[in-house]
C-alpha cells in the first residue's frame, strides 16, 4: 500500500463506489416495500443521465457535465445496491420460514452442516443448510439456513452424548423448529436481526441423541482438508498448551471459535478495548500470510528462479494460504476484508502498481456487500471498516505531530507507532461503538502496547506448535508452553485492565445522531489537516451538527414531564421500571433466576446501562416468590440502590 501523507479524498473511486452501493442497500432496508423494478428503473435513469451528460459535454465549452456524470454514476451504483439487497431479502417459494411459523410440534429436517460446529460442555451449535422437510403426511423440498442447538433437556436424568458432527455431514434432525425471538427488551439483543444478517431464518433445538442421524457427507477435497486441519489444530492445542484459558483463547485466534471463552473473559476484553484481539483480523492475516510472503522470496531466489517466476510462485502460494486460512476461520468479515486487501497489495507489487489503502478497503467492502448485503448492518463489519479507515487516515496525522527527537531508536519508534495506531483505531471506531453500545474504552491506548505483542507472540508460537506437533513432540511442547505464557500475559492484561481502568472511557447514555455525526465530521477534519480549506469546511460542519445537538432538545422540549413505565419481558415473573416526572427511578420486581443466571442480567441491566441509569431510588419486591425476587442479588451487585 502507498498511504498518502495528505489524504485527498478525490483519489479513491473504489471507496466512493462502495459507499454508493452501501447507500443503496440502506435505502432498500429503510423502504422495504420498494419493488425490484424501481431499482432497475433507477439504474436505467442513471445510465440515461450519464449518456446525456456525455452529449452535453461535447456540445458546450463550459458545462457541469463532469458533476452530472458523477451524480449519474452514484445513482447507478446505488440502485445496484438496492436491487442486490432486494433480491437477497426476497422470499423464496420454497422457504423454510413458513413451516416454522406453522409448526407447533417437533419436525424433522435434513440438510448439510455448513460450518464447523462449536462445542461447549453444555451444547453443540452449528448452521444447517436445510433441503428437505419431513411432514406428517408428505416430504417437501425446502430452502433455508437454520441455527441448530444440540443440548440435552434440563429435566433429563442422565446427560446423553450426541453424535460428533463435522462440516459437510448430511444430517437428519428432529426437534423444535422456531422463528428466532426478536428484540424482547429495549437496550437488549435482537437475536432475530442478528441471525437474519447472516442469512439464517430459523432455530432448531434438539434435546436427544436419537433425534440426530448422520447419513453421510458431501465434502469435496477442500472441505476434507479443512476438517482434517481443524481436527489437527485442536489436537495439538489440547495436547501441548497447558492451561484451559490458553487453549480457549488459541481456538479463537487460530480457528475463530470463541465458544469456550467465558462470558466474564469477554466482558473484560470488551471493557478494556481489547476485544479486537480475540477476533481473527488483520493482525492474524499478516502473521499467517504476509510473513510467508516475505520469507518466500529469498528461498525461491536461492532456487535460481527468474524474478518474474519467483514473484508468480510466491504470490500464488501466499494467496492460496490466505484463502485457505479464511475458510478455516469461517470467513468472518474482518478476515475476508483483510484477505482481499492483502491480495490487492500482493497484486500491486506483482504488476508494479501502487494502490492506496482506502481504495483497497473500498474494493473489500464492495465484495462483501455484493455477496451478503445485510452485512452492512453487522456490527463486526462496521467496526472492521471503521478501524482500518481510522488507521489509514488518522495515524499519519498523529505521527506527524510527534517531534523527531522522540523517535531516536527503533524501540521508541515502535512504542510511538503502536500508541498512535491504537489511538487511530479507537477514534475511528468510536462513532460505531457509541451508537451500538454507548461506551468506548480508551484504556486500550495503554493496554494494547502489552496486548498486541502478547497476541502476536502467542499466535506465532501456536502456529509453530501446530506445524511441528506431529513430527517433533519436544519442540511442540516448548512452543505450546511459550504460547501459553504469552496468552496468560494477555489474559492478565485484560483482567488487571478491567480492575484498574474500567473507568477510562467515553459513555453516551442514548445514541444521539447529531453528536455522532459531529464526531465523524471532526475525525474527517483531522484526516484533512494538511489541506486547510477542506479542514475548515469539516470543522464548520461538525460545529453545526454539535449546535443542533445542543439546541435541539431546548427547542423541542416544550412538553410537560411524564411518568414513564417500562415492562420487561423476563419470561415467568415480572419486572417493571418507573421513571417519575421528577426523574426518580423505581424498579418493581426483578424477574426470576435459573441455573444459567438471573434474567435481570439480560433484560433489566442492559436497559439501565444503555440509558445511563446508574442509581435506582427504590426497589420494590411485591412478594417473595423466586420469579419476582430472583434477580435482586445480581441487581444489587451492579447498580446502586438507595
Secondary structure as UniProt FT lines:
FT   HELIX           9..11
FT   HELIX           13..30
FT   TURN            32..33
FT   HELIX           36..59
FT   HELIX           65..89
FT   TURN            93..94
FT   HELIX           97..102
FT   STRAND          107..113
FT   STRAND          118..119
FT   STRAND          124..134
FT   STRAND          139..150
FT   TURN            154..155
FT   TURN            167..168
FT   STRAND          169..179
FT   TURN            186..187
FT   HELIX           191..196
FT   TURN            197..199
FT   STRAND          202..206
FT   HELIX           209..211
FT   STRAND          212..217
FT   HELIX           221..240
FT   HELIX           244..255
FT   TURN            259..260
FT   HELIX           263..271
FT   TURN            272..273
FT   HELIX           275..277
FT   HELIX           282..285
FT   HELIX           286..290
FT   HELIX           291..302
FT   TURN            303..304
FT   HELIX           307..328
FT   TURN            329..330
FT   HELIX           333..350
FT   TURN            351..352
FT   HELIX           357..371
FT   HELIX           373..377
FT   HELIX           379..401
FT   HELIX           404..406
FT   HELIX           410..437
FT   STRAND          439..441
FT   HELIX           444..468
FT   TURN            469..471
FT   HELIX           473..501
FT   TURN            502..503
FT   STRAND          505..507
FT   HELIX           513..527
FT   TURN            528..530
FT   HELIX           532..555
FT   STRAND          564..567
FT   STRAND          576..579
FT   TURN            581..582
FT   STRAND          585..588
FT   STRAND          593..594
FT   TURN            595..596
FT   STRAND          597..598
FT   HELIX           600..610
FT   TURN            611..612
FT   STRAND          615..616
FT   STRAND          618..620
FT   HELIX           626..629
FT   TURN            630..631
FT   HELIX           632..638
FT   STRAND          640..641
//
